[in-house]
Amino acid sequence: MQLDTLQTQHQFVIRQRIRMMVNQYEVRAMAPDGSEGELLAFAQQKRLAFKEQVTIYTDDSKQHPLLGFKARQRLDLGATYDVTDHAGNPIGLFRKDFAQSLLRSTWHVEQAGLPQITGQERSLPVALLRRFVDSLSWLPYHFDFVAGDQPVFSVVKKWGLRDRYVVEIQNQQIDRRLVIAMAVGLDALQSR
């Protein structure tokens, strides 16, 4: 997948693969009919790492890295994750707002040239149910990411046996690699 082709995507789907020792995610284009299209990227995260790091490849052969994100510190509840391209050049960053996330998960996303983007769970009642009733932690959630009052992108977790997310981009200036990193991070890091 060429970067300029990736940047033209307005919607994509992220689906978690079930594996024992790693979290893996397929990022696929969304076809006009709503079905899943071509593979855009493939992400892998080792579980139980002291310092979170996820590498996102061009496909599941894992031969060509596309981007990655890595925590600045170990075991930090409000950690900042730097997002870099395949050569290590910065794309942007995201971080969890620990205080606001006590009731409703909140993330901040930064990309040069854009105002700070804040993403928060759409539904406070669902957020509270997921936190305080362990048997309901599987409930789908929806994140809306905005800059001021302008929508930038959204991530919607769908019902199903495997985690599946639909990502919709409203702001064409946002780097799709940063959106993919944040969307994968929502699943891989949300419970931390």
N, CA, C and O of each residue as an XYZ file, in Angstrom:
768
protein
N       0.851     -1.184      0.000
C       0.000      0.000      0.000
C       0.889      1.236      0.000
O       1.741      1.397      0.874
N       0.691      2.088     -0.961
C       1.419      3.340     -1.048
C       0.821      4.351     -0.077
O      -0.387      4.358      0.157
N       1.672      5.204      0.484
C       1.227      6.182      1.470
C       0.170      7.119      0.897
O      -0.806      7.431      1.580
N       0.343      7.575     -0.350
C      -0.643      8.488     -0.920
C      -1.998      7.800     -1.100
O      -3.036      8.451     -0.980
N      -2.005      6.499     -1.384
C      -3.260      5.749     -1.482
C      -3.902      5.610     -0.106
O      -5.116      5.745      0.039
N      -3.079      5.339      0.897
C      -3.580      5.230      2.267
C      -4.232      6.540      2.694
O      -5.282      6.528      3.337
N      -3.620      7.666      2.344
C      -4.140      8.978      2.746
C      -5.490      9.308      2.108
O      -6.177     10.214      2.582
N      -5.885      8.611      1.064
C      -7.180      8.874      0.434
C      -8.327      8.119      1.105
O      -9.491      8.347      0.776
N      -8.013      7.227      2.034
C      -9.046      6.414      2.690
C      -9.901      7.286      3.623
O      -9.381      8.105      4.380
N     -11.210      7.092      3.549
C     -12.136      7.808      4.430
C     -12.700      6.899      5.515
O     -13.132      7.367      6.568
N     -12.691      5.595      5.246
C     -13.170      4.605      6.207
C     -12.312      3.359      6.098
O     -11.879      2.974      5.012
N     -12.077      2.742      7.231
C     -11.450      1.432      7.218
C     -11.917      0.636      8.419
O     -12.541      1.167      9.338
N     -11.603     -0.648      8.391
C     -12.022     -1.580      9.430
C     -10.776     -2.164     10.074
O      -9.818     -2.515      9.385
N     -10.793     -2.265     11.388
C      -9.716     -2.921     12.111
C     -10.320     -4.131     12.804
O     -11.310     -4.026     13.528
N      -9.703     -5.278     12.568
C     -10.203     -6.533     13.141
C      -9.061     -7.211     13.894
O      -7.963     -7.385     13.366
N      -9.346     -7.587     15.135
C      -8.341     -8.294     15.925
C      -8.325     -9.772     15.553
O      -9.372    -10.398     15.386
N      -7.115    -10.316     15.427
C      -6.937    -11.756     15.250
C      -6.706    -12.357     16.638
O      -6.070    -11.732     17.487
N      -7.215    -13.550     16.868
C      -7.043    -14.226     18.150
C      -5.747    -15.037     18.103
O      -5.618    -15.970     17.311
N      -4.785    -14.668     18.965
C      -3.502    -15.365     19.082
C      -3.147    -15.471     20.560
O      -3.623    -14.678     21.373
N      -2.312    -16.449     20.911
C      -1.971    -16.700     22.315
C      -1.047    -15.645     22.923
O      -1.375    -15.092     23.973
N       0.080    -15.352     22.311
C       1.092    -14.515     22.947
C       1.224    -13.108     22.371
O       2.020    -12.311     22.867
N       0.462    -12.798     21.345
C       0.538    -11.471     20.744
C      -0.871    -10.994     20.389
O      -1.773    -11.798     20.155
N      -1.039     -9.692     20.355
C      -2.250     -9.103     19.784
C      -1.926     -8.782     18.330
O      -0.900     -8.165     18.042
N      -2.788     -9.194     17.422
C      -2.610     -8.890     16.013
C      -3.882     -8.247     15.477
O      -4.992     -8.588     15.884
N      -3.691     -7.304     14.550
C      -4.811     -6.551     13.990
C      -4.648     -6.413     12.487
O      -3.564     -6.097     11.999
N      -5.718     -6.648     11.763
C      -5.769     -6.376     10.335
C      -6.451     -5.033     10.145
O      -7.485     -4.765     10.757
N      -5.881     -4.193      9.304
C      -6.493     -2.918      8.934
C      -6.876     -3.043      7.477
O      -6.013     -3.219      6.618
N      -8.163     -2.953      7.193
C      -8.657     -3.142      5.829
C      -9.436     -1.921      5.371
O     -10.092     -1.247      6.166
N      -9.351     -1.647      4.074
C     -10.172     -0.595      3.474
C     -11.629     -1.023      3.578
O     -11.928     -2.215      3.638
N     -12.525     -0.057      3.599
C     -13.948     -0.364      3.565
C     -14.459     -0.080      2.157
O     -14.318      1.024      1.630
N     -15.056     -1.109      1.569
C     -15.597     -0.976      0.219
C     -16.859     -0.111      0.247
O     -17.468      0.038      1.306
N     -17.268      0.464     -0.891
C     -18.472      1.304     -0.932
C     -19.736      0.610     -0.427
O     -20.647      1.263      0.082
N     -19.788     -0.724     -0.571
C     -20.978     -1.454     -0.092
C     -20.907     -1.789      1.397
O     -21.809     -2.440      1.923
N     -19.839     -1.351      2.091
C     -19.699     -1.594      3.517
C     -18.940     -2.858      3.865
O     -18.699     -3.132      5.041
N     -18.558     -3.633      2.859
C     -17.790     -4.845      3.116
C     -16.308     -4.493      3.292
O     -15.868     -3.394      2.955
N     -15.563     -5.446      3.823
C     -14.137     -5.232      4.026
C     -13.394     -5.422      2.710
O     -13.635     -6.381      1.976
N     -12.483     -4.488      2.422
C     -11.718     -4.524      1.181
C     -10.295     -4.984      1.405
O     -10.025     -5.846      2.242
N      -9.386     -4.393      0.641
C      -7.989     -4.823      0.650
C      -7.312     -4.543      1.990
O      -7.702     -3.636      2.726
N      -6.282     -5.349      2.289
C      -5.484     -5.182      3.491
C      -4.620     -3.934      3.339
O      -3.848     -3.820      2.386
N      -4.752     -2.998      4.281
C      -3.961     -1.766      4.262
C      -2.730     -1.876      5.145
O      -1.670     -1.337      4.829
N      -2.890     -2.590      6.269
C      -1.799     -2.695      7.234
C      -2.068     -3.871      8.170
O      -3.185     -4.381      8.254
N      -1.016     -4.284      8.866
C      -1.096     -5.388      9.809
C      -0.293     -5.006     11.047
O       0.885     -4.665     10.940
N      -0.917     -5.059     12.213
C      -0.269     -4.634     13.457
C      -0.028     -5.825     14.369
O      -0.800     -6.784     14.393
N       1.066     -5.738     15.120
C       1.359     -6.776     16.102
C       1.915     -6.145     17.366
O       2.777     -5.267     17.311
N       1.404     -6.609     18.518
C       1.839     -6.134     19.829
C       2.121     -7.342     20.706
O       1.281     -8.233     20.836
N       3.305     -7.372     21.307
C       3.601     -8.429     22.271
C       2.849     -8.128     23.558
O       2.799     -6.981     24.003
N       2.274     -9.147     24.147
C       1.578     -8.978     25.419
C       2.574     -8.977     26.565
O       3.662     -9.543     26.462
N       2.189     -8.334     27.652
C       2.967     -8.303     28.889
C       4.334     -7.656     28.721
O       5.279     -8.034     29.413
N       4.458     -6.707     27.832
C       5.719     -5.979     27.660
C       5.823     -4.902     28.729
O       4.816     -4.303     29.109
N       7.045     -4.650     29.221
C       7.242     -3.615     30.225
C       7.101     -2.218     29.633
O       6.668     -1.290     30.317
N       7.458     -2.071     28.386
C       7.343     -0.791     27.702
C       6.584     -1.054     26.414
O       7.108     -1.684     25.496
N       5.349     -0.571     26.346
C       4.471     -0.878     25.217
C       5.065     -0.413     23.895
O       5.541      0.714     23.765
N       5.023     -1.314     22.923
C       5.472     -1.001     21.579
C       4.664     -1.835     20.602
O       4.488     -3.038     20.797
N       4.176     -1.195     19.552
C       3.417     -1.878     18.505
C       4.032     -1.493     17.169
O       4.271     -0.318     16.894
N       4.285     -2.507     16.340
C       4.777     -2.268     14.988
C       3.644     -2.579     14.019
O       2.956     -3.591     14.154
N       3.462     -1.701     13.047
C       2.420     -1.862     12.047
C       3.112     -2.010     10.693
O       3.880     -1.147     10.269
N       2.821     -3.117     10.035
C       3.477     -3.492      8.785
C       2.553     -3.243      7.595
O       1.363     -2.975      7.757
N       3.125     -3.339      6.402
C       2.324     -3.161      5.188
C       1.413     -4.367      4.934
O       0.382     -4.241      4.273
N       1.804     -5.549      5.467
C       0.960     -6.745      5.330
C       1.356     -7.765      6.398
O       2.258     -7.511      7.196
N       0.684     -8.916      6.414
C       0.929     -9.882      7.481
C       2.175    -10.741      7.296
O       2.437    -11.624      8.114
N       2.951    -10.498      6.232
C       4.257    -11.160      6.118
C       5.258    -10.506      7.074
O       6.292    -11.097      7.385
N       4.962     -9.315      7.532
C       5.779     -8.539      8.471
C       7.187     -8.254      7.931
O       8.148     -8.176      8.696
N       7.295     -8.102      6.631
C       8.587     -7.825      6.001
C       8.897     -6.327      5.933
O      10.060     -5.925      5.974
N       7.833     -5.493      5.828
C       8.045     -4.064      5.604
C       7.250     -3.248      6.629
O       6.029     -3.137      6.517
N       7.938     -2.675      7.629
C       7.235     -1.826      8.589
C       6.658     -0.580      7.910
O       7.287      0.000      7.024
N       5.474     -0.183      8.327
C       4.821      1.025      7.830
C       4.948      2.139      8.857
O       5.246      3.282      8.511
N       4.719      1.800     10.118
C       4.807      2.736     11.224
C       4.848      1.957     12.519
O       4.762      0.729     12.525
N       4.978      2.675     13.603
C       4.932      2.050     14.915
C       4.621      3.085     15.963
O       4.706      4.288     15.717
N       4.258      2.601     17.142
C       4.136      3.511     18.276
C       4.738      2.858     19.507
O       4.710      1.639     19.672
N       5.286      3.716     20.368
C       6.033      3.230     21.516
C       5.830      4.183     22.690
O       5.841      5.402     22.523
N       5.644      3.608     23.886
C       5.492      4.410     25.102
C       6.816      5.079     25.442
O       7.885      4.496     25.266
N       6.729      6.293     25.924
C       7.943      6.998     26.349
C       8.484      6.429     27.659
O       9.696      6.386     27.869
N       7.579      5.992     28.540
C       7.977      5.471     29.836
C       7.408      4.073     30.040
O       6.531      3.628     29.299
N       7.919      3.397     31.048
C       7.387      2.097     31.438
C       6.240      2.288     32.411
O       6.287      3.155     33.284
N       5.224      1.484     32.255
C       4.119      1.392     33.210
C       3.636      2.737     33.734
O       3.579      2.949     34.945
N       3.298      3.619     32.854
C       2.791      4.940     33.210
C       1.307      4.986     32.872
O       0.929      4.725     31.730
N       0.454      5.313     33.851
C      -0.984      5.314     33.637
C      -1.437      6.367     32.636
O      -2.477      6.205     31.999
N      -0.681      7.429     32.492
C      -1.005      8.470     31.519
C       0.083      8.567     30.462
O       0.468      9.666     30.062
N       0.577      7.430     30.012
C       1.726      7.382     29.109
C       1.474      8.119     27.798
O       0.347      8.195     27.308
N       2.549      8.654     27.253
C       2.542      9.250     25.929
C       3.160      8.252     24.969
O       4.191      7.649     25.268
N       2.527      8.075     23.811
C       2.990      7.141     22.792
C       3.410      7.933     21.564
O       2.604      8.643     20.962
N       4.682      7.804     21.200
C       5.195      8.461     20.000
C       4.921      7.570     18.798
O       5.197      6.371     18.825
N       4.373      8.167     17.740
C       4.071      7.457     16.504
C       5.095      7.892     15.472
O       5.261      9.082     15.204
N       5.795      6.892     14.882
C       6.843      7.183     13.909
C       6.624      6.380     12.635
O       5.951      5.350     12.645
N       7.200      6.865     11.533
C       7.108      6.126     10.277
C       8.137      4.987     10.278
O       8.817      4.762     11.279
N       8.244      4.281      9.166
C       9.136      3.119      9.061
C      10.600      3.475      9.298
O      11.385      2.608      9.683
N      10.981      4.731      9.076
C      12.371      5.166      9.252
C      12.611      5.815     10.613
O      13.721      6.268     10.894
N      11.588      5.864     11.456
C      11.732      6.464     12.779
C      11.425      7.951     12.836
O      11.620      8.578     13.876
N      10.945      8.531     11.729
C      10.588      9.949     11.706
C       9.246     10.154     12.396
O       8.331      9.354     12.202
N       9.108     11.209     13.197
C       7.848     11.416     13.936
C       6.675     11.737     13.012
O       6.794     12.512     12.063
N       5.534     11.110     13.324
C       4.263     11.389     12.655
C       3.374     12.190     13.594
O       2.676     13.109     13.165
N       3.400     11.845     14.860
C       2.584     12.500     15.878
C       2.669     11.722     17.169
O       3.593     10.932     17.364
N       1.715     11.937     18.050
C       1.691     11.229     19.324
C       0.262     11.148     19.825
O      -0.623     11.869     19.364
N       0.062     10.251     20.782
C      -1.207     10.207     21.502
C      -0.930      9.853     22.949
O       0.068      9.207     23.268
N      -1.831     10.288     23.823
C      -1.667     10.020     25.254
C      -3.028      9.922     25.914
O      -3.990     10.567     25.500
N      -3.084      9.111     26.938
C      -4.314      8.941     27.693
C      -4.376     10.003     28.774
O      -3.383     10.273     29.451
N      -5.539     10.601     28.931
C      -5.785     11.564     29.998
C      -6.299     10.756     31.193
O      -7.488     10.451     31.280
N      -5.396     10.416     32.104
C      -5.725      9.497     33.193
C      -6.866     10.023     34.067
O      -7.786      9.272     34.390
N      -6.819     11.286     34.449
C      -7.853     11.837     35.342
C      -9.235     11.787     34.697
O     -10.188     11.320     35.320
N      -9.355     12.260     33.462
C     -10.657     12.243     32.788
C     -11.112     10.826     32.467
O     -12.308     10.571     32.333
N     -10.152      9.899     32.344
C     -10.486      8.527     31.964
C     -11.041      7.700     33.123
O     -11.452      6.557     32.925
N     -11.055      8.262     34.314
C     -11.621      7.507     35.437
C     -13.096      7.208     35.202
O     -13.576      6.139     35.580
N     -13.821      8.134     34.586
C     -15.238      7.911     34.298
C     -15.487      7.592     32.825
O     -16.281      6.709     32.500
N     -14.815      8.305     31.952
C     -15.011      8.121     30.510
C     -13.640      8.247     29.842
O     -13.001      9.296     29.919
N     -13.196      7.176     29.188
C     -11.854      7.178     28.592
C     -11.669      8.372     27.663
O     -12.522      8.681     26.832
N     -10.518      9.035     27.834
C     -10.203     10.233     27.071
C      -8.759     10.155     26.596
O      -7.855      9.845     27.373
N      -8.550     10.437     25.315
C      -7.232     10.412     24.705
C      -6.986     11.740     23.994
O      -7.921     12.376     23.508
N      -5.724     12.150     23.939
C      -5.321     13.341     23.195
C      -4.378     12.906     22.082
O      -3.482     12.090     22.300
N      -4.583     13.452     20.893
C      -3.791     13.128     19.704
C      -3.189     14.420     19.184
O      -3.867     15.445     19.109
N      -1.903     14.368     18.822
C      -1.233     15.554     18.295
C      -0.521     15.219     16.988
O       0.166     14.205     16.865
N      -0.713     16.110     16.017
C      -0.020     16.037     14.730
C       0.403     17.453     14.376
O      -0.392     18.386     14.491
N       1.640     17.622     13.948
C       2.137     18.945     13.569
C       1.205     19.576     12.537
O       0.773     18.920     11.589
N       0.906     20.849     12.736
C       0.060     21.578     11.794
C      -1.425     21.491     12.085
O      -2.218     22.161     11.424
N      -1.822     20.682     13.057
C      -3.232     20.564     13.441
C      -3.393     20.928     14.912
O      -2.474     20.716     15.703
N      -4.553     21.476     15.291
C      -4.783     21.709     16.713
C      -4.877     20.374     17.450
O      -5.090     19.333     16.829
N      -4.719     20.405     18.779
C      -4.825     19.169     19.562
C      -6.193     18.535     19.358
O      -7.213     19.223     19.328
N      -6.199     17.236     19.221
C      -7.411     16.450     19.000
C      -7.704     15.676     20.274
O      -6.807     15.052     20.843
N      -8.946     15.712     20.725
C      -9.350     14.982     21.923
C     -10.406     13.965     21.551
O     -11.392     14.283     20.887
N     -10.184     12.729     21.992
C     -11.135     11.650     21.755
C     -11.688     11.151     23.062
O     -10.951     10.928     24.022
N     -12.997     10.977     23.093
C     -13.652     10.544     24.323
C     -14.765      9.566     23.987
O     -15.382      9.650     22.925
N     -15.015      8.633     24.908
C     -16.129      7.715     24.729
C     -17.407      8.526     24.576
O     -17.657      9.462     25.337
N     -18.200      8.164     23.602
C     -19.419      8.904     23.292
C     -20.457      8.797     24.400
O     -21.104      9.789     24.738
N     -20.624      7.612     24.969
C     -21.706      7.374     25.917
C     -21.175      7.222     27.344
O     -20.465      6.263     27.646
N     -21.518      8.165     28.214
C     -21.139      8.066     29.619
C     -21.784      6.848     30.288
O     -21.094      6.154     31.034
N     -23.078      6.549     30.060
C     -23.650      5.355     30.694
C     -22.937      4.057     30.306
O     -22.712      3.204     31.164
N     -22.581      3.894     29.035
C     -21.862      2.688     28.612
C     -20.473      2.664     29.254
O     -20.016      1.615     29.709
N     -19.808      3.813     29.289
C     -18.482      3.891     29.916
C     -18.559      3.472     31.381
O     -17.705      2.722     31.853
N     -19.555      3.941     32.095
C     -19.700      3.585     33.509
C     -20.016      2.105     33.682
O     -19.464      1.453     34.568
N     -20.896      1.571     32.846
C     -21.207      0.138     32.924
C     -19.961     -0.713     32.674
O     -19.725     -1.693     33.381
N     -19.169     -0.340     31.676
C     -17.961     -1.114     31.361
C     -16.964     -1.082     32.510
O     -16.228     -2.049     32.704
N     -16.920      0.002     33.277
C     -15.967      0.130     34.369
C     -16.409     -0.574     35.649
O     -15.605     -1.200     36.340
N     -17.684     -0.459     35.946
C     -18.134     -0.890     37.268
C     -18.877     -2.221     37.295
O     -19.187     -2.727     38.374
N     -19.169     -2.799     36.126
C     -19.803     -4.117     36.081
C     -18.911     -4.998     35.198
O     -19.003     -4.968     33.971
N     -18.036     -5.792     35.862
C     -17.040     -6.581     35.126
C     -17.638     -7.442     34.025
O     -17.029     -7.598     32.967
N     -18.809     -7.999     34.253
C     -19.411     -8.879     33.259
C     -19.863     -8.120     32.010
O     -20.228     -8.746     31.015
N     -19.844     -6.776     32.043
C     -20.257     -5.975     30.887
C     -19.079     -5.281     30.192
O     -19.284     -4.399     29.358
N     -17.859     -5.675     30.530
C     -16.685     -5.030     29.934
C     -16.600     -5.257     28.419
O     -15.846     -4.561     27.739
N     -17.352     -6.207     27.887
C     -17.367     -6.517     26.461
C     -18.240     -5.551     25.651
O     -18.223     -5.583     24.421
N     -18.996     -4.702     26.331
C     -19.887     -3.781     25.617
C     -19.125     -2.969     24.567
O     -18.015     -2.507     24.831
N     -19.701     -2.793     23.399
C     -19.050     -1.947     22.379
C     -18.954     -0.503     22.858
O     -19.775     -0.035     23.649
N     -17.948      0.181     22.368
C     -17.821      1.593     22.694
C     -17.540      2.389     21.433
O     -17.121      1.854     20.407
N     -17.783      3.680     21.547
C     -17.636      4.598     20.420
C     -16.789      5.776     20.885
O     -17.052      6.358     21.937
N     -15.790      6.121     20.113
C     -14.955      7.282     20.417
C     -15.125      8.310     19.316
O     -15.080      7.989     18.128
N     -15.321      9.539     19.729
C     -15.367     10.665     18.803
C     -14.142     11.532     19.085
O     -13.930     11.965     20.218
N     -13.340     11.782     18.056
C     -12.140     12.607     18.171
C     -12.421     13.940     17.496
O     -12.787     13.989     16.322
N     -12.245     15.023     18.251
C     -12.561     16.359     17.754
C     -11.411     17.319     18.046
O     -10.636     17.122     18.982
N     -11.320     18.365     17.217
C     -10.415     19.484     17.455
C     -11.322     20.695     17.639
O     -11.942     21.165     16.685
N     -11.396     21.195     18.858
C     -12.398     22.216     19.170
C     -13.756     21.559     19.092
O     -14.025     20.602     19.819
N     -14.617     22.055     18.223
C     -15.922     21.403     18.023
C     -16.020     20.746     16.647
O     -17.106     20.349     16.224
N     -14.879     20.630     15.942
C     -14.855     20.043     14.606
C     -14.484     18.557     14.661
O     -13.440     18.211     15.214
N     -15.313     17.674     14.100
C     -14.978     16.248     14.098
C     -13.745     15.966     13.228
O     -13.585     16.534     12.148
N     -12.879     15.074     13.727
C     -11.670     14.696     12.992
C     -11.780     13.235     12.546
O     -11.604     12.930     11.366
N     -12.072     12.336     13.489
C     -12.321     10.934     13.146
C     -13.079     10.268     14.285
O     -13.144     10.793     15.397
N     -13.648      9.107     13.991
C     -14.364      8.336     15.006
C     -13.959      6.881     14.899
O     -13.581      6.399     13.832
N     -14.047      6.187     16.033
C     -13.748      4.761     16.102
C     -14.935      4.107     16.798
O     -15.258      4.450     17.935
N     -15.581      3.166     16.118
C     -16.780      2.511     16.646
C     -16.506      1.018     16.764
O     -16.249      0.343     15.767
N     -16.562      0.508     17.993
C     -16.407     -0.929     18.220
C     -17.745     -1.597     17.937
O     -18.776     -1.189     18.472
N     -17.725     -2.629     17.091
C     -18.941     -3.330     16.691
C     -19.167     -4.567     17.563
O     -18.237     -5.081     18.185
N     -20.416     -5.034     17.597
C     -20.749     -6.268     18.288
C     -20.099     -7.425     17.572
O     -19.981     -7.400     16.347
N     -19.672     -8.448     18.305
C     -19.138     -9.656     17.682
C     -18.245    -10.417     18.627
O     -17.892     -9.931     19.701
N     -17.879    -11.629     18.214
C     -17.010    -12.465     19.034
C     -15.583    -11.937     19.065
O     -14.901    -12.037     20.085
N     -15.128    -11.372     17.941
C     -13.801    -10.768     17.883
C     -13.960     -9.256     17.855
O     -14.962     -8.730     17.372
N     -12.945     -8.565     18.385
C     -12.981     -7.107     18.356
C     -12.900     -6.634     16.909
O     -12.020     -7.042     16.151
N     -13.836     -5.770     16.549
C     -13.902     -5.203     15.198
C     -14.290     -3.742     15.329
O     -15.245     -3.407     16.031
N     -13.550     -2.872     14.654
C     -13.759     -1.431     14.738
C     -13.948     -0.845     13.348
O     -13.272     -1.237     12.397
N     -14.866      0.087     13.245
C     -15.024      0.854     12.013
C     -14.512      2.260     12.304
O     -14.943      2.912     13.255
N     -13.591      2.706     11.471
C     -12.971      4.021     11.634
C     -13.442      4.895     10.491
O     -13.356      4.514      9.323
N     -13.942      6.074     10.838
C     -14.395      7.029      9.830
C     -13.647      8.337     10.025
O     -13.567      8.861     11.136
N     -13.099      8.861      8.930
C     -12.285     10.076      8.975
C     -13.070     11.229      8.380
O     -13.543     11.153      7.246
N     -13.204     12.305      9.160
C     -13.914     13.495      8.695
C     -12.955     14.610      8.273
O     -13.301     15.408      7.401
N     -11.766     14.688      8.863
C     -10.791     15.732      8.550
C      -9.733     15.138      7.619
O      -9.004     14.229      8.019
N      -9.641     15.627      6.412
C      -8.746     15.046      5.420
C      -7.272     15.342      5.690
O      -6.406     14.726      5.067
N      -6.960     16.275      6.608
C      -5.567     16.612      6.900
C      -4.907     15.640      7.878
O      -3.680     15.592      7.965
N      -5.697     14.877      8.605
C      -5.118     13.969      9.588
C      -4.369     12.842      8.872
O      -4.872     12.272      7.904
N      -3.187     12.532      9.344
C      -2.383     11.454      8.770
C      -3.037     10.121      9.134
O      -3.238      9.819     10.310
N      -3.363      9.339      8.125
C      -4.061      8.062      8.353
C      -3.227      7.113      9.203
O      -3.783      6.281      9.919
N      -1.899      7.224      9.138
C      -1.042      6.372      9.963
C      -1.248      6.685     11.441
O      -1.242      5.777     12.272
N      -1.431      7.961     11.773
C      -1.694      8.348     13.158
C      -3.059      7.831     13.597
O      -3.215      7.380     14.731
N      -4.041      7.893     12.712
C      -5.382      7.379     13.020
C      -5.319      5.870     13.250
O      -5.925      5.366     14.196
N      -4.594      5.146     12.400
C      -4.461      3.696     12.568
C      -3.794      3.382     13.906
O      -4.244      2.494     14.630
N      -2.730      4.103     14.235
C      -2.044      3.877     15.513
C      -2.988      4.104     16.688
O      -3.021      3.299     17.619
N      -3.758      5.194     16.655
C      -4.674      5.487     17.754
C      -5.764      4.426     17.842
O      -6.102      3.981     18.939
N      -6.315      4.017     16.711
C      -7.390      3.026     16.705
C      -6.903      1.675     17.227
O      -7.602      1.031     18.009
N      -5.720      1.241     16.809
C      -5.150     -0.003     17.340
C      -4.862      0.171     18.827
O      -5.104     -0.737     19.623
N      -4.345      1.341     19.198
C      -4.070      1.618     20.607
C      -5.310      1.551     21.486
O      -5.234      1.126     22.639
N      -6.452      1.968     20.947
C      -7.689      1.882     21.732
C      -7.963      0.449     22.183
O      -8.389      0.227     23.317
N      -7.723     -0.512     21.313
C      -7.933     -1.903     21.708
C      -6.771     -2.423     22.545
O      -6.982     -3.027     23.596
N      -5.551     -2.193     22.084
C      -4.384     -2.773     22.730
C      -4.096     -2.155     24.097
O      -3.543     -2.829     24.966
N      -4.453     -0.901     24.304
C      -4.070     -0.189     25.527
C      -5.242      0.222     26.402
O      -5.024      0.671     27.527
N      -6.449      0.088     25.940
C      -7.618      0.644     26.612
C      -7.761      0.182     28.068
O      -8.126      0.983     28.928
N      -7.487     -1.064     28.352
C      -7.719     -1.565     29.701
C      -6.570     -1.236     30.655
O      -6.627     -1.602     31.829
N      -5.538     -0.558     30.177
C      -4.399     -0.242     31.045
C      -4.606      1.075     31.745
O      -3.749      1.505     32.517
